[in-house]
């Protein structure tokens, strides 16, 4: 829908071709140079001409002046009304007629699909995200992979891709040897059935505390895990039970977040699929023995060796991840397989992708690692074994209780189950929005007060703005008033700003997908909310002076409702029609 930058880039390219013969700069590159001026009185778009100075061998001021003189009204695309040089910048103004006659009707016609396309039709994307370690609680450190991954899934689906969401559960490894030892020594089945995953965590923490004193516990744990790998029935029963207890609680959290998965195939799923890949590595001459362990030498690629088998023959993450990647390609024939994990695993995935490429799999270049920054609490690293975590269920509960009290005070008409559901949606939304506001690669020092601060640029503010648009539209329907984009016109700066912000939604989705960066949509939501609320406070809608203005402003409100509703869903927030 948003062709403004694209068409502007084409117009600039034509101007450069005529004014600077022999110089070719693609319209796509020129469109990518365009910026949004901080002061909208200067223009809606700006071309910083210093980016052309070296190529055109002319000063930015002279480039801006020559392009501005050339791009008169008859040479501009229909979406633009003017091009004016200011210093080393060429500033463009988007046409009011385009905003009112093209942008607004399109959004009203498409509804919440106003930023959707079919560009991904026929293509499949596999996304590996969330993937908690079984027998450990869902804490704030899991929030990143979970909400970034699911937001990316929603974004790609919005653009027509078939997406497969995989929860690659951490359901295998030496930690289960530790859990089995802890349970056999100190566990009580009835206590765990009542207390759930919290009791499993207590056992895990106790194991590490005891192992500090009794080092033999680590050897005992390795022995119990080896028995598990060999199919010991007692250990297998305990292992399956640990998984069932864990999944029961995880599903509660996923339901609160509105997240479902297409597959829960965890690490254990690939135990019978690894031997074939190890043999393939061996036949290709890639495996080398280093102190008894089997590794792939990656020194040629400035990376340490990738460990495939321990000296005792046990498998590792890399072994399982190779088997998983091959299985996923054979099963889903993906165009991209995206792994959303902490940046601390960047080396692991660089090694993994290189090894898969060396094995001769020609789809290795379709594998993508999307890293995100680490989460700490008061500057300290999260660690289940020491208990330094903030559990998501506790965080969601506190946030929900806070919202419930606010709703009780400000909207007493909302009650019962609707009130509880709204409080949970807004409370959980506040935490998700807080996390997705920053660039994903940025480290976060989690602060409970900041996360639960509902003032300013927050999730509750965005969700309340959506509820405000719903309330206006509901009242208009009750009064028999229909929105009409044709009647009336743009008469205030607030109307224009809101329309121009609406025109940028498709671009925000483009960039979020290009950069694997949901925070771009989150920040767009804040821009749209700010523009609409200025419009709402300064421009009477249902009480405007004439019927045409009422219908036009109602159409603008409806467009904001559609766009904001779509954007909220793309970042995993629920739409609340009442707060």
Backbone torsions as a table, in degrees:
resi	resn	phi	psi	omega
1	UNK	NA	-42.5	-175.8
2	UNK	-84.7	100.9	179.6
3	UNK	-107.3	11.3	-173.1
4	UNK	-63.0	-53.4	-179.5
5	UNK	-64.8	-40.4	-179.3
6	UNK	-60.3	-48.3	-178.7
7	UNK	-69.4	-32.7	177.2
8	UNK	-67.1	-41.1	177.3
9	UNK	-60.7	-39.0	178.1
10	UNK	-64.4	-43.6	-179.4
11	UNK	-63.2	-41.9	179.7
12	UNK	-65.7	-40.1	179.7
13	UNK	-60.9	-43.3	177.6
14	UNK	-60.9	-42.5	-178.9
15	UNK	-63.5	-43.3	-179.8
16	UNK	-64.7	-41.1	178.8
17	UNK	-59.0	-38.2	-178.4
18	UNK	-80.1	-38.3	-175.2
19	UNK	-85.0	-26.8	-175.8
20	UNK	-130.6	75.4	-177.3
21	UNK	-54.6	138.4	178.1
22	UNK	90.5	-11.1	179.0
23	UNK	-99.1	128.8	178.5
24	UNK	-124.0	121.6	173.8
25	UNK	-128.1	128.5	-173.9
26	UNK	-68.3	147.0	175.2
27	UNK	-57.6	-33.7	179.8
28	UNK	-64.6	-42.5	178.2
29	UNK	-65.2	-43.0	-179.2
30	UNK	-63.6	-40.3	178.0
31	UNK	-62.6	-36.0	-179.4
32	UNK	-70.8	-20.4	178.6
33	UNK	-76.6	-20.5	-173.2
34	UNK	-66.2	140.6	-178.7
35	UNK	-125.2	165.6	173.0
36	UNK	-99.8	116.0	-177.7
37	UNK	-61.0	143.0	177.9
38	UNK	-65.7	-28.2	177.8
39	UNK	-108.1	106.9	-175.2
40	UNK	-68.7	-13.2	177.0
41	UNK	-67.8	-19.7	179.8
42	UNK	-81.1	-27.8	-178.8
43	UNK	157.8	172.2	179.1
44	UNK	-91.2	-31.5	178.8
45	UNK	-134.3	150.5	178.7
46	UNK	-137.2	137.1	173.6
47	UNK	-102.3	110.7	176.4
48	UNK	-75.2	105.2	-169.2
49	UNK	-74.0	-9.5	175.2
50	UNK	-63.1	-23.6	179.0
51	UNK	-71.7	-15.2	178.7
52	UNK	-104.3	-6.7	-169.6
53	UNK	-60.8	-45.7	-177.9
54	UNK	-67.3	-42.4	-178.3
55	UNK	-66.2	-42.0	-176.9
56	UNK	-90.7	-5.7	178.4
57	UNK	52.8	44.4	-178.9
58	UNK	-145.0	153.9	-179.6
59	UNK	-68.0	151.5	179.0
60	UNK	-56.0	-39.6	-179.2
61	UNK	-61.6	-44.3	-178.2
62	UNK	-69.1	-36.2	177.5
63	UNK	-63.3	-47.4	-179.3
64	UNK	-60.4	-42.2	-178.7
65	UNK	-66.0	-43.0	-177.9
66	UNK	-69.6	-41.7	178.3
67	UNK	-66.3	-40.5	179.3
68	UNK	-63.8	-38.2	177.8
69	UNK	-68.5	-31.8	-178.4
70	UNK	-77.4	-41.7	-173.5
71	UNK	-82.4	69.0	174.3
72	UNK	-75.7	173.2	-173.2
73	UNK	-54.3	-37.6	-177.1
74	UNK	-73.5	-14.7	-179.8
75	UNK	-103.7	1.0	179.9
76	UNK	-92.5	148.1	174.0
77	UNK	-66.5	162.6	-175.5
78	UNK	-60.6	-23.4	-177.5
79	UNK	-77.3	-12.7	-177.6
80	UNK	-113.1	147.9	178.2
81	UNK	-111.2	-21.5	-179.4
82	UNK	-161.2	158.3	174.2
83	UNK	-137.0	117.1	-174.9
84	UNK	-129.3	130.2	177.2
85	UNK	-79.3	137.2	173.0
86	UNK	-137.6	104.0	-175.9
87	UNK	64.0	-129.0	-179.6
88	UNK	-92.5	17.7	-179.2
89	UNK	-119.1	146.1	171.3
90	UNK	-110.6	114.0	-174.1
91	UNK	-101.3	134.6	-178.2
92	UNK	-113.4	143.8	174.4
93	UNK	-111.8	129.2	177.2
94	UNK	-77.1	140.3	-176.8
95	UNK	-68.3	134.2	175.0
96	UNK	-61.5	-37.7	-180.0
97	UNK	-62.9	-36.7	178.6
98	UNK	-67.7	-44.6	-179.7
99	UNK	-60.6	-45.7	-177.2
100	UNK	-79.3	-39.5	-172.6
101	UNK	-90.6	-18.5	-178.8
102	UNK	-117.9	-55.6	-176.0
103	UNK	-62.9	-52.2	-175.0
104	UNK	-64.1	-49.6	179.1
105	UNK	-61.3	-35.3	-179.7
106	UNK	-62.7	-45.4	-178.7
107	UNK	-66.4	-40.5	179.6
108	UNK	-64.4	-36.5	179.9
109	UNK	-72.8	-40.7	-173.9
110	UNK	-87.0	-18.4	-177.9
111	UNK	62.7	-136.2	-177.6
112	UNK	-74.4	-2.4	174.2
113	UNK	-93.1	16.5	-174.8
114	UNK	-64.4	-18.6	176.8
115	UNK	-112.8	5.8	-176.6
116	UNK	-85.6	152.3	174.4
117	UNK	-142.7	178.2	175.4
118	UNK	-112.4	25.8	-177.3
119	UNK	-60.3	-26.5	-178.5
120	UNK	-95.9	7.5	-177.3
121	UNK	-55.7	131.8	179.2
122	UNK	84.3	1.0	179.8
123	UNK	-114.1	144.8	-176.9
124	UNK	-117.4	133.7	176.5
125	UNK	-122.8	126.7	174.6
126	UNK	-98.6	130.9	179.0
127	UNK	-121.7	124.8	178.4
128	UNK	-104.3	111.2	-177.1
129	UNK	-153.1	170.0	-175.7
130	UNK	71.4	-81.6	167.9
131	UNK	46.3	57.2	178.2
132	UNK	-70.1	158.5	174.6
133	UNK	-81.2	123.7	-179.2
134	UNK	-58.1	145.6	-179.4
135	UNK	74.7	10.5	172.9
136	UNK	-124.9	149.1	-172.8
137	UNK	-78.1	160.0	173.5
138	UNK	-77.8	108.5	179.1
139	UNK	-116.3	-179.8	-173.3
140	UNK	-61.8	-23.2	177.7
141	UNK	-67.7	-21.9	178.0
142	UNK	-84.0	-10.4	-174.1
143	UNK	-63.5	-39.0	-176.1
144	UNK	-59.3	-58.9	-178.8
145	UNK	-59.8	-35.6	-175.3
146	UNK	-70.9	-51.7	-175.0
147	UNK	-82.1	-32.3	174.8
148	UNK	-65.7	-46.4	-179.2
149	UNK	-61.1	-46.0	-177.3
150	UNK	-71.9	-33.5	175.9
151	UNK	-63.6	-42.6	176.8
152	UNK	-61.6	-40.1	177.4
153	UNK	-59.6	-45.4	179.4
154	UNK	-65.1	-40.0	179.6
155	UNK	-62.6	-47.1	-179.7
156	UNK	-66.8	-39.1	176.7
157	UNK	-63.1	-35.7	179.2
158	UNK	-62.3	-26.2	179.4
159	UNK	-102.2	19.2	169.4
160	UNK	92.7	-0.3	179.4
161	UNK	-76.6	147.6	168.3
162	UNK	-84.4	123.0	-175.3
163	UNK	-116.9	137.8	176.8
164	UNK	-114.8	112.5	178.4
165	UNK	-91.7	122.1	-177.4
166	UNK	-117.0	125.7	174.2
167	UNK	-97.9	93.6	-175.0
168	UNK	-80.3	77.3	-174.1
169	UNK	-56.0	137.7	172.9
170	UNK	-80.4	76.0	-173.7
171	UNK	-111.7	25.9	179.9
172	UNK	-152.5	154.0	177.2
173	UNK	127.5	175.4	-173.4
174	UNK	-64.0	-20.7	179.5
175	UNK	-61.8	-24.3	178.3
176	UNK	-76.0	-27.1	171.3
177	UNK	-63.4	-40.6	178.2
178	UNK	-64.7	-43.0	-179.8
179	UNK	-64.8	-39.5	-179.4
180	UNK	-65.9	-43.0	177.2
181	UNK	-61.1	-46.7	-178.1
182	UNK	-61.7	-43.0	-178.4
183	UNK	-66.7	-45.0	-177.9
184	UNK	-63.6	-32.0	-178.4
185	UNK	-84.1	-44.2	-168.9
186	UNK	-129.2	-1.6	-172.3
187	UNK	-82.3	160.0	177.2
188	UNK	-140.3	118.8	-174.0
189	UNK	-59.7	-43.8	-178.6
190	UNK	-63.3	-39.4	179.3
191	UNK	-63.3	-42.9	-179.2
192	UNK	-69.4	-38.7	178.2
193	UNK	-61.1	-36.3	179.3
194	UNK	-77.5	-44.9	-172.6
195	UNK	-90.4	-14.5	176.5
196	UNK	66.9	-144.0	-171.9
197	UNK	-64.9	-25.2	178.6
198	UNK	-60.6	-37.1	179.8
199	UNK	-73.0	-33.6	175.2
200	UNK	-64.3	-41.5	178.7
201	UNK	-63.8	-40.7	178.9
202	UNK	-59.3	-39.1	177.3
203	UNK	-66.8	-40.8	-179.4
204	UNK	-63.6	-43.5	178.6
205	UNK	-65.1	-40.6	179.8
206	UNK	-63.9	-40.1	178.6
207	UNK	-56.1	-48.3	-177.0
208	UNK	-67.9	-33.4	176.8
209	UNK	-66.9	-43.8	179.7
210	UNK	-69.1	-35.2	-178.3
211	UNK	-67.8	-21.8	175.4
212	UNK	-65.1	-29.1	-178.8
213	UNK	-95.3	-42.9	-176.9
214	UNK	-112.7	94.4	-175.9
215	UNK	-64.2	-20.2	-177.8
216	UNK	-67.6	-18.8	179.9
217	UNK	-61.2	-34.5	179.1
218	UNK	-64.2	-42.1	177.3
219	UNK	-64.8	-39.4	178.6
220	UNK	-62.6	-39.3	179.4
221	UNK	-66.0	-42.2	178.4
222	UNK	-62.8	-37.4	179.8
223	UNK	-66.9	-40.7	179.0
224	UNK	-67.1	-36.6	178.2
225	UNK	-69.0	-37.2	178.2
226	UNK	-62.6	-39.8	176.2
227	UNK	-61.8	-39.5	177.5
228	UNK	-61.8	-44.4	178.7
229	UNK	-63.2	-31.7	-179.1
230	UNK	-83.4	0.3	174.9
231	UNK	90.3	21.7	177.5
232	UNK	-57.5	122.9	-171.7
233	UNK	-65.2	-39.8	-180.0
234	UNK	-61.9	-46.1	-179.3
235	UNK	-68.2	-36.2	177.6
236	UNK	-62.5	-40.4	178.7
237	UNK	-64.1	-43.2	178.1
238	UNK	-63.3	-43.8	-179.6
239	UNK	-59.5	-46.6	179.7
240	UNK	-63.7	-36.6	179.6
241	UNK	-67.2	-43.8	176.9
242	UNK	-56.6	-40.8	179.8
243	UNK	-65.0	-45.4	-179.5
244	UNK	-61.1	-43.6	179.2
245	UNK	-61.9	-41.7	-177.6
246	UNK	-68.4	-47.9	-177.0
247	UNK	-62.1	-33.6	179.2
248	UNK	-57.8	-41.1	179.6
249	UNK	-79.4	-38.3	179.8
250	UNK	-58.7	-38.8	-177.3
251	UNK	-63.7	-31.4	176.6
252	UNK	-62.8	-45.1	179.4
253	UNK	-65.3	-44.0	179.8
254	UNK	-62.4	-36.9	178.5
255	UNK	-65.0	-40.8	177.8
256	UNK	-61.9	-34.3	-179.3
257	UNK	-87.3	-8.0	-178.2
258	UNK	71.0	33.7	-174.6
259	UNK	-111.7	133.6	172.0
260	UNK	-128.5	159.4	-179.7
261	UNK	-123.5	153.3	176.2
262	UNK	-87.2	-20.6	-178.5
263	UNK	-151.8	139.1	173.7
264	UNK	-112.1	25.8	-179.4
265	UNK	-66.2	107.0	-178.8
266	UNK	-93.6	-166.4	-176.1
267	UNK	-59.6	-37.4	-176.6
268	UNK	-64.6	-24.5	-178.7
269	UNK	-61.2	-23.8	-172.6
270	UNK	-102.5	9.3	-177.6
271	UNK	-62.6	-31.0	-179.8
272	UNK	-94.4	6.5	-177.3
273	UNK	-113.9	-0.9	-175.6
274	UNK	-84.2	-34.6	-175.6
275	UNK	-57.6	-39.9	-178.6
276	UNK	-63.1	-37.1	-179.4
277	UNK	-75.6	-35.2	175.6
278	UNK	-64.1	-41.3	178.9
279	UNK	-65.1	-38.1	178.0
280	UNK	-63.0	-41.3	176.5
281	UNK	-62.3	-40.7	-177.4
282	UNK	-67.5	-44.8	-179.0
283	UNK	-65.9	-30.6	180.0
284	UNK	-79.7	-1.6	179.7
285	UNK	72.7	22.5	-177.1
286	UNK	-90.3	-23.5	-177.2
287	UNK	-83.1	133.9	174.8
288	UNK	-128.7	151.3	179.3
289	UNK	-94.3	126.8	179.6
290	UNK	-133.5	107.2	-176.6
291	UNK	54.0	38.5	177.3
292	UNK	89.5	-17.2	-179.5
293	UNK	-90.5	154.5	177.8
294	UNK	-99.1	122.9	-175.7
295	UNK	-133.2	162.4	170.2
296	UNK	-108.9	121.5	-178.8
297	UNK	-73.2	120.8	-179.6
298	UNK	-119.1	21.2	-177.7
299	UNK	-61.7	-29.9	178.4
300	UNK	-61.8	-22.8	-177.9
301	UNK	-109.1	20.0	178.1
302	UNK	57.9	39.1	176.7
303	UNK	-131.6	151.3	175.1
304	UNK	-68.0	164.3	-179.0
305	UNK	-62.0	147.9	177.5
306	UNK	-93.1	118.2	-177.1
307	UNK	-79.8	121.7	-177.2
308	UNK	-103.6	-43.2	177.8
309	UNK	-135.1	137.8	173.4
310	UNK	-70.8	171.0	-178.1
311	UNK	-62.7	-25.7	178.0
312	UNK	-89.7	6.0	178.2
313	UNK	89.4	-1.7	-179.7
314	UNK	-69.5	149.2	179.7
315	UNK	-85.7	168.6	-179.8
316	UNK	-134.1	-178.6	179.1
317	UNK	-52.9	-45.6	-175.8
318	UNK	-61.2	-41.6	179.7
319	UNK	-59.7	-46.9	-178.7
320	UNK	-68.8	-37.5	-178.4
321	UNK	-69.0	-34.1	175.1
322	UNK	-63.5	-48.2	179.7
323	UNK	-61.2	-39.4	-179.3
324	UNK	-65.6	-43.6	-179.2
325	UNK	-62.2	-43.6	179.9
326	UNK	-64.2	-44.4	179.1
327	UNK	-60.4	-43.8	-178.0
328	UNK	-65.0	-39.9	178.8
329	UNK	-67.1	-43.9	-179.6
330	UNK	-64.2	-31.9	-176.3
331	UNK	-86.1	-44.5	-171.8
332	UNK	-108.0	-14.1	-178.6
333	UNK	50.6	51.0	-172.7
334	UNK	-67.0	151.5	170.6
335	UNK	-88.6	-25.8	172.5
336	UNK	-149.9	142.9	172.7
337	UNK	-122.5	114.9	-171.5
338	UNK	-107.6	128.6	177.7
339	UNK	-109.7	118.6	179.9
340	UNK	-104.4	100.9	-178.5
341	UNK	-140.8	171.8	179.3
342	UNK	-59.6	148.6	177.1
343	UNK	-61.7	-19.8	177.6
344	UNK	-63.4	-17.8	179.9
345	UNK	-99.2	11.9	-177.1
346	UNK	-59.7	-42.4	178.7
347	UNK	-63.5	-43.3	179.6
348	UNK	-55.2	-45.8	-176.8
349	UNK	-74.9	-31.5	174.4
350	UNK	-62.4	-43.1	177.5
351	UNK	-65.6	-45.6	-177.8
352	UNK	-58.6	-48.5	-177.4
353	UNK	-65.1	-37.1	179.5
354	UNK	-67.0	-43.3	179.9
355	UNK	-62.9	-43.8	179.4
356	UNK	-61.2	-37.9	176.9
357	UNK	-65.6	-44.2	179.5
358	UNK	-63.9	-25.8	179.1
359	UNK	-73.8	-7.9	176.8
360	UNK	95.8	7.9	178.2
361	UNK	-78.3	114.0	-172.9
362	UNK	-76.4	-1.7	176.6
363	UNK	-97.6	8.8	-177.8
364	UNK	-59.5	-30.4	-179.0
365	UNK	-75.5	-0.1	176.4
366	UNK	-93.3	-1.9	-179.9
367	UNK	-87.5	133.0	-175.5
368	UNK	-132.0	129.4	172.4
369	UNK	-100.7	125.6	177.0
370	UNK	-110.4	97.3	-177.1
371	UNK	-83.9	157.1	173.6
372	UNK	-137.5	159.9	-175.3
373	UNK	-70.3	164.9	-179.7
374	UNK	-80.9	157.4	177.0
375	UNK	-113.4	131.5	174.6
376	UNK	-125.4	164.4	177.2
377	UNK	-120.0	114.8	-176.0
378	UNK	53.5	36.9	176.8
379	UNK	83.2	-2.0	-178.4
380	UNK	-103.6	138.9	-179.3
381	UNK	-64.1	140.8	176.2
382	UNK	-68.1	140.1	178.7
383	UNK	-156.6	113.6	179.8
384	UNK	-62.4	-36.8	-174.4
385	UNK	-65.1	-24.0	178.3
386	UNK	-103.5	-5.4	179.8
387	UNK	82.9	9.2	-178.6
388	UNK	-86.5	73.4	179.8
389	UNK	-142.1	157.1	168.3
390	UNK	-113.3	114.1	-176.5
391	UNK	-72.2	138.8	-179.5
392	UNK	-62.4	-37.9	-178.5
393	UNK	-63.3	-36.0	177.2
394	UNK	-70.4	-41.8	179.6
395	UNK	-62.9	-45.2	179.2
396	UNK	-64.5	-38.2	-179.9
397	UNK	-64.8	-45.5	-179.5
398	UNK	-63.2	-43.9	-179.6
399	UNK	-63.9	-42.2	-179.8
400	UNK	-64.2	-42.1	178.9
401	UNK	-63.2	-38.8	179.6
402	UNK	-65.0	-44.6	179.1
403	UNK	-65.3	-38.9	179.8
404	UNK	-58.5	-43.8	179.2
405	UNK	-65.3	-39.2	179.7
406	UNK	-65.1	-44.1	179.7
407	UNK	-63.6	-40.5	179.5
408	UNK	-58.2	-35.6	-178.0
409	UNK	-80.7	-41.5	-171.2
410	UNK	-95.7	-21.4	-178.6
411	UNK	-140.9	71.4	-176.8
412	UNK	-63.4	-16.5	179.2
413	UNK	-71.6	-20.4	178.1
414	UNK	-85.1	123.7	-174.9
415	UNK	-149.4	176.0	175.5
416	UNK	64.0	-145.9	-176.8
417	UNK	-63.1	-35.6	179.0
418	UNK	-62.5	-39.9	179.7
419	UNK	-66.0	-43.8	-179.7
420	UNK	-65.9	-41.6	-179.8
421	UNK	-65.6	-40.0	178.9
422	UNK	-66.1	-42.1	179.7
423	UNK	-61.5	-41.1	179.0
424	UNK	-68.0	-42.8	-179.3
425	UNK	-60.6	-43.7	-178.0
426	UNK	-74.6	-39.3	179.6
427	UNK	-63.9	-49.0	177.4
428	UNK	-64.3	-41.1	178.9
429	UNK	-60.1	-35.0	179.1
430	UNK	-61.6	-41.9	-179.0
431	UNK	-69.4	-45.0	-179.4
432	UNK	-62.8	-45.3	-178.7
433	UNK	-62.8	-41.5	178.3
434	UNK	-56.9	-42.8	-178.7
435	UNK	-71.2	-40.4	-173.5
436	UNK	-87.0	6.2	177.8
437	UNK	-77.8	-34.1	-178.1
438	UNK	-88.5	155.5	172.9
439	UNK	-55.1	140.3	-172.4
440	UNK	-61.8	-30.0	-175.3
441	UNK	-78.9	-10.1	-177.5
442	UNK	-74.7	134.0	174.7
443	UNK	-69.2	142.7	-178.8
444	UNK	-119.9	125.2	170.7
445	UNK	-95.3	98.0	-170.0
446	UNK	-64.9	129.0	178.8
447	UNK	-125.1	118.3	-175.8
448	UNK	-58.9	-41.9	-178.1
449	UNK	-63.8	-41.4	179.0
450	UNK	-65.6	-42.6	-178.0
451	UNK	-63.1	-33.6	-176.7
452	UNK	-100.7	12.6	176.6
453	UNK	-82.5	114.6	-174.4
454	UNK	-94.7	7.2	178.4
455	UNK	-92.7	151.5	174.3
456	UNK	79.3	-146.3	-173.7
457	UNK	-81.7	79.5	-173.3
458	UNK	-128.3	171.0	175.6
459	UNK	-60.8	-48.0	177.7
460	UNK	-57.3	-37.0	176.7
461	UNK	-61.4	-44.3	179.7
462	UNK	-66.9	-42.2	-178.7
463	UNK	-70.3	-33.3	176.8
464	UNK	-68.3	-37.5	176.9
465	UNK	-61.9	-42.7	176.8
466	UNK	-60.9	-44.8	178.9
467	UNK	-60.1	-35.7	178.4
468	UNK	-63.1	-43.4	178.9
469	UNK	-63.9	-38.8	179.3
470	UNK	-63.6	-42.0	-179.6
471	UNK	-62.3	-43.2	179.7
472	UNK	-63.5	-45.4	-178.5
473	UNK	-66.4	-36.7	179.0
474	UNK	-65.8	-42.3	179.1
475	UNK	-66.0	-39.5	178.7
476	UNK	-62.5	-41.3	178.4
477	UNK	-62.8	-42.8	178.9
478	UNK	-62.8	-31.7	-179.9
479	UNK	-88.2	-0.5	178.5
480	UNK	75.9	25.8	-178.7
481	UNK	-102.6	129.4	179.7
482	UNK	-105.3	139.2	175.1
483	UNK	-67.8	148.4	-178.9
484	UNK	-148.2	111.1	-178.7
485	UNK	-74.5	-18.9	-175.8
486	UNK	-80.3	-40.0	-177.9
487	UNK	-72.5	161.2	177.9
488	UNK	65.3	-161.8	-179.4
489	UNK	-173.8	175.8	179.4
490	UNK	-76.5	115.1	-177.3
491	UNK	-122.1	-8.0	-178.1
492	UNK	-132.3	154.2	176.4
493	UNK	-60.7	-32.6	-177.8
494	UNK	-67.8	-39.5	176.6
495	UNK	-62.4	-44.7	-177.4
496	UNK	-65.4	-44.2	179.9
497	UNK	-60.9	-41.3	179.9
498	UNK	-65.2	-43.1	178.6
499	UNK	-64.2	-41.7	-179.9
500	UNK	-66.6	-38.7	176.9
501	UNK	-63.4	-39.8	176.2
502	UNK	-59.7	-36.6	-177.8
503	UNK	-65.9	-15.8	-175.2
504	UNK	-93.4	-2.6	-174.8
505	UNK	-61.7	-47.7	-178.7
506	UNK	-59.1	-38.3	178.0
507	UNK	-64.7	-39.6	178.3
508	UNK	-60.8	-41.3	177.6
509	UNK	-65.0	-42.5	177.2
510	UNK	-53.9	-51.6	-175.4
511	UNK	-69.3	-35.8	179.2
512	UNK	-62.8	-39.7	178.3
513	UNK	-72.3	-43.5	-178.6
514	UNK	-59.5	-42.0	-174.9
515	UNK	-99.4	3.9	-174.2
516	UNK	51.2	48.8	-168.0
517	UNK	-133.3	86.5	179.2
518	UNK	-59.2	-24.1	-177.8
519	UNK	-61.8	-21.5	176.5
520	UNK	-63.6	-40.5	177.3
521	UNK	-69.3	-39.5	179.0
522	UNK	-59.6	-45.4	-179.7
523	UNK	-69.3	-32.9	174.9
524	UNK	-62.3	-42.1	178.7
525	UNK	-55.8	-43.8	179.4
526	UNK	-63.9	-39.5	177.5
527	UNK	-62.5	-44.3	-178.5
528	UNK	-67.5	-41.4	178.4
529	UNK	-62.3	-42.1	-180.0
530	UNK	-63.4	-44.4	-179.8
531	UNK	-64.5	-45.4	-178.5
532	UNK	-65.9	-41.6	-177.8
533	UNK	-67.3	-32.5	173.0
534	UNK	-65.6	-42.2	176.5
535	UNK	-61.0	-46.3	-178.0
536	UNK	-61.0	-43.0	-176.6
537	UNK	-77.0	-28.0	-175.1
538	UNK	-104.3	-12.7	-176.2
539	UNK	-128.8	103.6	177.3
540	UNK	-54.0	136.2	-177.1
541	UNK	-99.7	-74.2	-178.4
542	UNK	-73.8	-17.0	179.6
543	UNK	-108.5	21.6	178.3
544	UNK	-62.0	162.2	-169.8
545	UNK	-67.5	-25.1	-179.4
546	UNK	-140.7	160.3	-173.8
547	UNK	-63.5	-36.8	-179.8
548	UNK	-63.6	-43.4	179.0
549	UNK	-64.5	-39.9	178.4
550	UNK	-58.5	-48.5	-176.5
551	UNK	-67.1	-37.3	179.0
552	UNK	-67.0	-46.2	-179.5
553	UNK	-67.9	-30.2	175.1
554	UNK	-68.0	-38.0	175.7
555	UNK	-63.0	-40.5	178.3
556	UNK	-64.4	-41.1	177.3
557	UNK	-63.8	-41.0	178.5
558	UNK	-63.1	-39.8	179.1
559	UNK	-64.7	-39.0	177.1
560	UNK	-65.1	-43.0	178.2
561	UNK	-57.7	-46.8	-179.6
562	UNK	-61.6	-48.4	-175.0
563	UNK	-69.9	-43.9	-179.7
564	UNK	-66.3	-38.8	177.3
565	UNK	-61.5	-43.1	178.2
566	UNK	-64.1	-43.6	-177.1
567	UNK	-65.6	-41.0	179.0
568	UNK	-61.0	-42.9	179.7
569	UNK	-64.9	-33.2	-178.9
570	UNK	-67.2	-21.1	176.9
571	UNK	-111.0	25.4	171.1
572	UNK	72.4	20.9	174.9
573	UNK	-99.0	145.9	178.2
574	UNK	-86.4	150.0	179.8
575	UNK	-88.0	124.3	-178.3
576	UNK	-112.1	116.3	-177.9
577	UNK	-82.1	-18.1	176.1
578	UNK	-136.4	138.8	172.4
579	UNK	-136.8	NA	NA
